[in-house]
Amino acid sequence: MAYLLTQLLSKSAKQYPDKAAVWAQGGAITYRELEERSNQLAHLLRERGLKSGDRVGIYMPKSVESVISMFATLKAGGIYVPLDPQAPAQRIAYIIGDCGIKALISNADKVKGLEALGKSCVDFNILTANGNHADGGLSVSMPWAAISEFPASHPPVCPRISTDLAYILYTSGSTGRPKGVMLSHLNALTFIEWCAEIFQIRAEDRLTNHAPLHFDLSVFDIYDAIQAGATVYLLPDQVALFPGTLAGFLESEKITVWYSVPSALVQLLLHASNRLQNLKDLRLVLFAGEVFPMKYLRQLADILPNTELYNLYGPTETNVCTYYGVDRAQLSKMEKLPIGWACANTEVFAVDEHDKVVTKVGDTGELFVRGTAVTPGYWGDVEKTNRAVVHNRFHQQFSENMYRTGDVVSLREDGGYDFIGRRDSMVKSRGYRIELGEIETALLSHSSVREAVALAIPDEEVGARIKAVVALHDGASLTPFDLQKHCSTKIPKYMIPELIEMRSSLPKTSTGKIDRVQLGST
């Protein structure tokens, strides 16, 4: 059993040195090459002064270099922070400052976008584009080719243990700022090794990586492929965004394992269903991140009769904590898809409004999670950590923490759980976890906006669509398009409201607060 993520690669590099490890647009890399190039980059990072526990930002489109950078950072003793290449530069600059990123692995275009903000955020960066970047800008820079000057042997062993942090994933925050979820090697390996056993990932498999690398679904794609000696295909946008092209890719590359949000599968069903029946090699489909509409799930089960289907559930703070294997014989009778039972080395239980663990079938409560997959908390935010990662008061004999998900569930007769909804203002859209408060902060940052509310409108295809209701200052003139354009500089594209309704004022409750219930019903 591995205790560090880097051991997964070292093992497979010895066993399958000449086998393709990662495919991306522009080519593939073998296990030997991935091991050696990540070693070289690790040497470079250490030579430039990276210390154990330092953070390294990875800020570029998905590529072979992205995966090299992940393993190199870990080998150098660092913590990698995958950054959304589509996010506004201002948001990226905030994350860089928030977790104190020391080195940035990026390309010239992305670096220039950060420099345009007039901020010097990191100590140095490594450019994946050709050529040197001039000194005196964001930081001292060097071309990617510089790694070839360093040894291909493994760098000196860092004093790292399984509970040390491996990576930080930034998700939407309720205060209008993204929050950094800290994940250790042990957190990740608990999930990875469970998947390897349950889903029998093997060297012959070909896995897709549909999710972006800053999204927790990618942890399975990359690391379970690597631990098995399989090949992972990093899907470029020009493939992932077009259902017909994507279906053709899955067929031509003989993909065997797929993992994505349900909305990606719904798009394939709506626009390329006639091609899905050709996916004879696809043995396993996993989905997570949002509710899968039953009518579409039934359709998928019919089109892929020999493919195993699994619903995986869990927030970034636990990766996946429950799962449910779709039973085709029961599918026609089911009104909703269960989130199922706890994964290995994990316990889940619901707590009702009286702070009692739910034991009666049909009763509801907030879902709590304990085990080795649970995050230590949020980077640099003790207050937020203490609200979410709490002492397990149900075990008096020893001290441990558990995570409160904020999700309301009901207990099933089979001992599993059904998902009911959220306690707070967090919603899921296209698999992304979105805090409505962060959208409202972006809307209110426009000088013409007086009041703003973001609402989630249920949608079978994508989980929820975002609508905003806005009131402007007297005399202000602003169109919905103007406001969407403004939001694009503050928040990622998937968070920008699709519909913006302008009103002269927003309704209030008797206490003077904006009446969200009334807005949600209109």
N, C-alpha and C positions, 0 to 999 in steps of 0.2 A: 504494500500500500504506500502510495506517495504521500509525503507530508508537505512538499512544495510543488507548485504548478510546473516549475521548470523541469522537474524529474519526469513528467509525462513526455516531454519532447526528447530528453536524453535517452529514455528507454526506447522510444520508437525509432530514433535516429540510428541506434545500434542494430535494431531488428530489421528495419526497412530503409536502409540508407539511400537507395536509388529510386524509391517510390515517390510519386508526387504527393506532397503534403498539402500545399495550398495552390489553388488555381485562381487567378484574377485576370482581368482584362490586360492583355499584353504578355501573358505567359504564366508558367507555373514554376514552382520551386520544390526541389526534392527535400526529403527529411535531412539528408546530410547537409545540403546547402542552408536550410533553415537553422540547423544547429550551429553551423560554422559562422554564418553571417550574424546571427544574434550574439554569438560569442564576441565577434569583432566589434560590434556596436557597443556591447557591454564594456569591453576594454576601453573604447573611446570615451564612454560616459564616465567611467572611473578616472581616466586620465585627465578629464576636464573638471574633476573635483566632485562628482556626484557621490554623496555619502548615503549610508544605509538609512532608509526611510524617507529620502528626498523624493519629491514628486516630479514626474516627467509627463508633459502633455503630448498627446498624439493628435495632431490637428491637420487632417487631410482626408480626401476620399478613401474609401476602402481599397486596399492594395496589398500586394505581397509585403511591401515595406511596413505597412501597419502591423502585420502579425510579427514580423522580425522585431519591430520596436517594442511590442508587448513583452516578448520573451527576453529581449535584451535588457529592458528596464528591470525585470525581475532578477535576472542573473547579476546585474550590477548592484542589487540590494535595494532598488528603488520601488516606488509605487507608481503605476501608470494611471493616467487620467485621460480616457478617450474623450475627445471634444467633438461636438457636432459640427461637421464642415459646412452645414447649411445654415447654422445659427448666425444671428447678427454679431458682428465683431465686438460690439459693446458687451454682449452677454458673455462671450468668450473671455474678454478682458477681465470681467468680474470674476469668473471662475479661476482664471490664472492667479489673480490677486488673492482670492479667498483661500485657496489651499497652498499658496506659496510655491507655485511651480518653478523649479530651478532650471529645467531644460525643456525646450520645445522642439518636437520633431514635426516638421511641416513642409510647406512648399513656398516659393517666392510670393505667389499671389496672396496666400493666406496671411503671411507675415506682413506684407504691405498693408493689408486691411487693418491689422492691429496697430501698425506704426502710424496710420492715418489718424488714430485716436490721440496721438501724442503721448503715448505711455510706453515706458520701458519696463516690461513686465517680468522678464526672465533673464537669467544669467547668460545663457547662450542657446542657440538653436542650430539644428541640423536640417539642411534643406534637401528634400528628395528631388528637387528640380536640378537640372544641370547648371554648373557654374557657381561661382562664389557670390554671396550676397555682401554688399559693401558693409564694412564695419562702421560703427557709429550710429546705427539705426536702433532697432529694437534691442539688439544684442550682438555679440560677436557671433558670426555665422560661419558655417563650413558646408561644403557640398557632401551629398550622400556618399560619393565615391571615396571620401576620406576614410571610410571604415576599412577599405581594402588594405590600408597600411598597418592594421593591427592584427595580432595573432588570432588564428582560428581556433585555438585551444580554449577550453573553458577558463574564465577568469578566476582569480583566487576566490575561494568560498567565503561568502559573507555570513556573519553570525545571525542567520535568519531562522525563525521557527514558525510552525504552522499557524500560530495565532497572530503573527505579524500581518500587517495590511499588504494586500497584493494590488488592489486597484480601488479607485473611487469613481462611482457613477453619479453624475449630477442629474437630479430630477426636478420637476417643477416644485416650487416652494410657495406656501400659503402667504408669505409676507411680500411676495412680488420678486423675490430673489431665488434662484435655484439653490437646492441644498445638496451637499455631497454625501452620498451613502457610502460608508466605509465597508469594504469586504476584505476579509482575510483569506489567506491560502486555505485555511481549514473550512471557512464558509463555502468557498467555491468547490473544493474537493468533495465536501459532503454531497453536494448536488451532482457533480460530475461522475463520481463513482457509483452513485445510486442509478443514474441514467445508464451508465455502461452496463450495469447488471440487469436492470429491468428491461431495457430496450435492445440488449445484446448487440451493441455497436461493435462492428468487427472491421478488420483491415480491408475487406472487399467493398465496404460501403462507400457511397459517394454522397456527402452531405451538402446541402445548400446553406449559404448564409444570406438570408433575406433581410434580417434586421440590421440596422446600423450598429457599429461597434460600441456606441455609448448607450445602447439599449441592452438590458440584461439577457434577452433571448440569445444574443450572440455568444454568451458564455458556453452554452451547450454546443453550438455550431463549431466553434474553434477548438475548445478543449476536449470535447468527447471525440472529435475526429482525430486529434493529435494523440490522445491516449490509446486509441485503437490502432493507429497506423493507417487510418483511412485518409481519404482526400476530401477537403472542404473547398467548395466553390463559392467565392465571394461574388455575389451577383451585382453587376454594375447597374446604375439607375436606368440606362437605356434598355435593359432587359427586365428588371424588376417592375418597372412602371407600366409595362405594356403586356396585358394578359396573353395575347396571342404569341408574342415573342417569347414570353416566359414559358408558356406551355411547350413551345418548340424546343427551347433550351433544355427543359427537364427531360424531354424525350430523347434528344440527340446525345445528351451527356449521360444518359442512363442513370439518373439520380435515384437513389434508393431511400434517402431519409430527408424529410422536409419538416421545418419548424418555422412557424410564423404566427402573426396575429390572425384571427379569423377573417378580418376584413380583406386580407390579401387572397385568401381562399375564396371568399365570396366574389371578388372581382374575376377570378379565374372561372368560377361557375357561371357568372353572368355574361362573360365575353369570350370564353374559350372552352365551354363545356364539351363541345364536340371533339376537342383535342385531348381532354383529360383521360378519355378511355384508352388512349394509346400509351399511357404511362405504365407499361407492364412491369418495369423494374422497381417501381415505387412500393416498397414494402411497409413503410411507416410514415404516418403523418401526425405531427404533434402541433397543437395550437394552444396559445395562451395570450393573456393580456386584455381580453374583453370577452363579453358573452357572445357565443356563437348562436345566431338565430336558428331555431330548430328546423325550419323549412329548408334552409340551405344545407344544414348538416345532413339531413335525410337525403338530399339530392347528392351530396358528396359521397355518402355511404353507398348509394346505388351505383354511381359511376365508377367507384373504386372498390368493387366487392371483395378483393383479396388484400386490401391494404388495411393494416391496423391503424385505428384512430384513437388518439388520446387527448383528453382535455387536461392541461396543466394549469394550476392556479398558484399564485403567490406574488407578493409585492417585491420590488427590488431588494428590500431589506431582508428577505429570506430566499431570494431567487424563486424556487418552486417549493411549496410546502405540502401541497396535496395534488392528487392526480386521479383521473377516472378513465378507464378504458371503455370506449364506446361499445355497447352491446347491441348489435344490429337487431337482434330478436326482440329487444325491448324498445327500440328507438321509436317505433310508430306510436307507442302508448305513452311516451314521455312528453310532458308539457315543458319541462326545462331540463337542461343538462347539469347533472351534479358536478361539484368540484371534487367530490370523492373523499379519499382517505389520505392520511399522513404518509409522507415519504419516509424512508429509513432514517434513523437517527433524528427524527423529528416527532414532536407531539403537538397536536392542535386540539383546542377545545373552545367552546363558546361560553361566554360569561354574560348572564342576564343583567337587567337593570337593578337587581338586588345584590349584585356582586356574588352570585352563586353560579357554579359550573352547571351548564345545561345538561340534563340527563334524560329528559322526557322527549320522546319522538315528537317532532313538530314544533317544539319550543324554539325560540330565537334568542340570539345574543351576539355580542361582538366576538370575532374570532381572535384568539391569542395563539402565539407560536413559541415553542421552546425547543432548543436543540442546538447542534453545532453549526447550523446554517444561518442562525440569527446574527444580524449585523451588530458590531460594537456600538454603532450610533452614527451621528452626523458630524462631518469634519468641522471642528471649530465651533460647534454649537451645543454646548452642554445643556442649555435649557430645552432645546428641541429634543435632544437625545433622552433627557429625563422624562419627557412626556410620552415618548413612544417605546423606549426600551426600559421596561419597568421591572422592579423586583417581583419575583414569583412568590406572591403571598399565599399560594395554595400548597406550597411545600415548606413546612416549618422546620424540617430536619436539616436542611442545608440551604446555602445561599446561591441563587442563580438569577439571571435575568430572562425575561420573555418579551416578545414583541407584540404590541397591540396593533392590529392591522387597520382598525377603523371600518372594517367590513362586517356587515350584519349577515349571519348565516342561520340556517335552521337545521336541526338534527334529523337525519333520515333513519328509517327503520333498520337499514343495513349498517348503521354506524358511521356512515359518511355524512357529508354536508351538502346542502344546497345554498348557493349564493343568493342573497336577498337584495342587497344594495349597500350604499355608503352612508356612514354616519355624518361625514363632513362634506365639504364642497369639492372634494376631489372626484374627477370623472375620468372615464376612459374613452378615447377617441382614436380609432385606427390602431389600437394597441398601446398608444402613448398615455401615460398617466399625466393628467393635467390638473393643476390647481386653478380654479376659476379666479381666485384672488390675484394670481400673477397676470392674468389677462386684463383684469380690471385696473391693475397698477399701470400697465402699458397704455390703456385707453386714457386714464386720468393724467398721464404725463403730458398729453397734448394741451397746450395752453388754452385752447378753445373749449375744452370739455369741462363741464361743471360736475356732472354726476354720471356714473356708468355702472352697469351691472352686466355680468356675463352669465349666460344660462346654457345649460346642456339640454338639447332637444333629442330624445331617444330616436335612434335610427337603426333599422335592422342591418343595414349594410356595413356601417362603420362604428356601431356602438352608440355614438352620440355626435351630433353636430353642434357647433358652438354658435350661439346667437348673442349679440350684445344689444342692450337698450341704453341709449345715451341721451343726456340733456346737455345742451351747450350754454355757454355764458350769453347773456343778453347782447344782441347785436353781432354775435359771431356767425360766420358762414363756413360750413364744413360739410362735405359730402361723405357718404359711407366709404367711397373709394379712397378719398383723402385719408380717412382714419385707418383704413386697412394698410395703406402705404406707410403711414406713420408706425403702425404696429410692427411692420416687417423689419424695422430697425431696432426693435426692442425684444421681440420674442420670436421663437422658431415658427416656420410656416404653418406647421400643423396646429398651432395654437391660435392663429389669427381667425377671428370670427368670420364665418361664411356670410352671415346676415347681420347687418347693423341697422337698427331701427332708431330713428331720431324722434325725440319727444320734447315738448316744451318743459316738462318736469317729470319726475319719477314719483310714483305713489309712496306714501309714508305710512308706517304703523302708528299706533297711538303713542309710542315712545319716541317718535321722530326718526326712526330708522327707515331705510328703504324697504318697502314691502316686497320682498323677493317672491313670496308665495303668490301674490296677486300678479306680478309680472310673469311668473312661470305658467299661470293659467290663461294668459291672454295670447 
